[in-house]
Amino acid sequence: MPRGAIAIVGGTGHQGRGIAQRLAAAGRSVVVASRDPRRAADLIAAWPQGAGALSSASYAEAIAGADITVLAVPFDTVDRLLQEHRAAFKANTLVIDITVPLMFTGGTATLATVPEGSAAEYIRARLRPDVRLAATFKTVPAHLLAEIEQPLDCDEFVCGDSAEARSEAVTLLSAMRGVRAIDVGPLVRARSIEHLTLLAVAVNGRHKIRSARFRVVGL
Ligand SMILES: NC(=O)c1ccc[n+]([C@@H]2O[C@H](COP(=O)([O-])OP(=O)(O)OC[C@H]3O[C@@H](n4cnc5c(N)ncnc54)[C@H](OP(=O)(O)O)[C@@H]3O)[C@@H](O)[C@H]2O)c1
């Protein structure tokens, strides 16, 4: 695994593939982690950058080797994933949570009730204390992330359990074209961010669009 590599766990998915490609385009070494690394390798080979800064691995291999791990899997799979791999994260590694506990009930989007308050806090409760956590990429739509030639043209919020964790996440985001990373403070802010994702989904549905996202004015 290359030094300084970023693992995208679930990097084959809608949100993860755009993040992986944009980070690779920014010159970062990216490992697309999949339950099926061979399928991930085939996927990467078809991406415009080719295999250069991108490689594939199993979840276990990627988590054990990465300095930064992006959790890009469905929220309801996180508990099992972290139970299985909790011990494997490197000490002091940075985990970036992008999950939103979104669910559809009778065609209406809602947020699942998470006792910890947000998906990010739920993940914090399941990581070792020596693993750092930031949350971001929660409101930018997957299909825009995947249009890697296009600047993202939005703001994206970053929260985290330390100023240092947030600063690293801001640096990562800022490597992508057209996005302004906004540090919104401690992990508890994920509660608001995840509600903003729900709002964006509602705006998309009501106005028959696909790309609702956020821009803070006055900052
Ligand atoms: N889609 C969006 O626009 C968007 C926006 C903001 C935030 N998010 C959040 O980002 C996360 C990923 O969303 P997504 O739309 O990218 O999800 P997705 O495409 O449905 O799944 C992402 C990846 O998760 C892995 N995975 C692991 N366990 C799985 C299981 N039991 N069932 C299905 N997939 C599993 C799969 O990778 P392998 O099969 O290769 O292991 C899959 O490619 C979610 O938590 C979501 O809330 C999504």
The ligand as a Tripos MOL2 file, in Angstrom:
@<TRIPOS>MOLECULE
LIG
   48    52     1     0     0
SMALL
NO_CHARGES

@<TRIPOS>ATOM
      1 N1        -25.4190    8.9080   -3.2310 N.am      1 LIG1
      2 C1        -25.3600   10.1670   -2.8090 C.2       1 LIG1
      3 O1        -25.6820   11.1350   -3.5460 O.2       1 LIG1
      4 C2        -24.8530   10.4690   -1.4140 C.ar      1 LIG1
      5 C3        -24.7090   11.8030   -1.0200 C.ar      1 LIG1
      6 C4        -24.2140   12.0670    0.2660 C.ar      1 LIG1
      7 C5        -23.9010   11.0410    1.1220 C.ar      1 LIG1
      8 N2        -24.0720    9.7530    0.6960 N.ar      1 LIG1
      9 C6        -23.7440    8.6850    1.6340 C.3       1 LIG1
     10 O2        -22.6330    7.9910    1.1260 O.3       1 LIG1
     11 C7        -22.7090    6.6040    1.4900 C.3       1 LIG1
     12 C8        -22.5930    5.7830    0.2320 C.3       1 LIG1
     13 O3        -23.6920    6.1050   -0.5940 O.3       1 LIG1
     14 P1        -23.7860    5.4810   -2.0560 P.3       1 LIG1
     15 O4        -24.9570    6.0850   -2.7030 O.co2     1 LIG1
     16 O5        -22.4630    5.5880   -2.7010 O.co2     1 LIG1
     17 O6        -24.0800    3.9480   -1.6760 O.3       1 LIG1
     18 P2        -24.0160    2.6580   -2.5940 P.3       1 LIG1
     19 O7        -23.5590    3.0090   -3.9570 O.co2     1 LIG1
     20 O8        -25.3250    1.9580   -2.4480 O.co2     1 LIG1
     21 O9        -22.9580    1.7400   -1.8200 O.3       1 LIG1
     22 C9        -21.6160    2.1220   -1.7010 C.3       1 LIG1
     23 C10       -20.7630    0.8730   -1.5750 C.3       1 LIG1
     24 O10       -20.9530    0.2910   -0.3100 O.3       1 LIG1
     25 C11       -20.4490   -1.0350   -0.3730 C.3       1 LIG1
     26 N3        -21.2320   -1.9010    0.5120 N.ar      1 LIG1
     27 C12       -20.7530   -2.4700    1.6460 C.ar      1 LIG1
     28 N4        -21.6680   -3.2190    2.2330 N.ar      1 LIG1
     29 C13       -22.7560   -3.1590    1.4570 C.ar      1 LIG1
     30 C14       -24.0490   -3.7510    1.5430 C.ar      1 LIG1
     31 N5        -24.3960   -4.5740    2.5450 N.pl3     1 LIG1
     32 N6        -24.9450   -3.4600    0.5690 N.ar      1 LIG1
     33 C15       -24.6120   -2.6280   -0.4390 C.ar      1 LIG1
     34 N7        -23.3850   -2.0430   -0.5650 N.ar      1 LIG1
     35 C16       -22.4770   -2.3030    0.3780 C.ar      1 LIG1
     36 C17       -20.4990   -1.4500   -1.8460 C.3       1 LIG1
     37 O11       -19.1510   -1.6260   -2.2670 O.3       1 LIG1
     38 P3        -18.4940   -3.0630   -2.5410 P.3       1 LIG1
     39 O12       -19.6060   -3.9600   -3.0320 O.co2     1 LIG1
     40 O13       -17.4910   -2.7650   -3.6070 O.co2     1 LIG1
     41 O14       -17.9120   -3.4900   -1.2650 O.co2     1 LIG1
     42 C18       -21.0870   -0.2500   -2.5400 C.3       1 LIG1
     43 O15       -20.5220   -0.0040   -3.8070 O.3       1 LIG1
     44 C19       -24.0620    6.3990    2.1720 C.3       1 LIG1
     45 O16       -23.8990    6.3000    3.5550 O.3       1 LIG1
     46 C20       -24.8460    7.6450    1.7920 C.3       1 LIG1
     47 O17       -25.7570    8.0340    2.7870 O.3       1 LIG1
     48 C21       -24.5240    9.4400   -0.5410 C.ar      1 LIG1
@<TRIPOS>BOND
     1     1     2 1
     2     2     3 2
     3     2     4 1
     4     4     5 ar
     5     4    48 ar
     6     5     6 ar
     7     6     7 ar
     8     7     8 ar
     9     8     9 1
    10     8    48 ar
    11     9    10 1
    12     9    46 1
    13    10    11 1
    14    11    12 1
    15    11    44 1
    16    12    13 1
    17    13    14 1
    18    14    15 2
    19    14    16 1
    20    14    17 1
    21    17    18 1
    22    18    19 2
    23    18    20 1
    24    18    21 1
    25    21    22 1
    26    22    23 1
    27    23    24 1
    28    23    42 1
    29    24    25 1
    30    25    26 1
    31    25    36 1
    32    26    27 ar
    33    26    35 ar
    34    27    28 ar
    35    28    29 ar
    36    29    30 ar
    37    29    35 ar
    38    30    31 1
    39    30    32 ar
    40    32    33 ar
    41    33    34 ar
    42    34    35 ar
    43    36    37 1
    44    36    42 1
    45    37    38 1
    46    38    39 2
    47    38    40 1
    48    38    41 1
    49    42    43 1
    50    44    45 1
    51    44    46 1
    52    46    47 1
@<TRIPOS>SUBSTRUCTURE
     1 LIG1         1 GROUP 0 **** ****
